[in-house]
């Protein structure tokens, strides 16, 4: 019989069983194989065909087993929840995963390291975006009509939440989405300049240039308001 490849990372199915049995006493190898067959987890395989479960695979199994034991959810519903979590939503006790509503706002003068931390890997439906941002369907309609909130393919990312939340705060001062179009125009021009510069470079300094653009924009607005 071929032996497991020792160079492959991850845990064997037997190791996963021992880990999970500390919390789920009745779990068996047959159960783990069944969950894999149902598409709830997809461990990597070594060249010899042995399963190798990552830490994320084990947490996924823990979520499935908890949902079955504590919430009595059928596998079909759990699979839907896992699909939502794969899009970046957070698990919620007693219900389906939800979009985070507490994404941090950008610092006043962000550096390059701050770009990409606002949930751009999230993939939200339109309703998930609206709920996470805490805005009305009418406001979201307006934001989309003025291209301030734009879907990426069939979904919206975390930056869309940030834009929607900020637009809602502007609305409290009587500033409507149609008044915010100059911000989009300015952003388009800044992006165009960055893309033009990057087309002549071999290294990728997009984030650094974006940070400089935001820093300059913030400084110019502030300087004109404090004259």
Buried (B, 14 or more C-beta within 10 A) or exposed (E): EEEEBEEBEBBBBEEBBEBBEEEBEEBEEEBBEEBBEEEBBEBEEBEEEBBBBBEEBBEBBBBBBBBBEEEEBEBEEBBBBBEBBEBBBEBEEEEBBBBBEEBEEBEEEBEBEBBEEBBBEBBBBBEBBBBBBEBEEEBBEBBBEBEBBEBEEEBBBBBBBBBBBBBBEBBEEEEEBEBBEEBBEEBEEBBEEBEEEBEEEEEEBBBBBBBBBBBEBBEEEEEEEEE
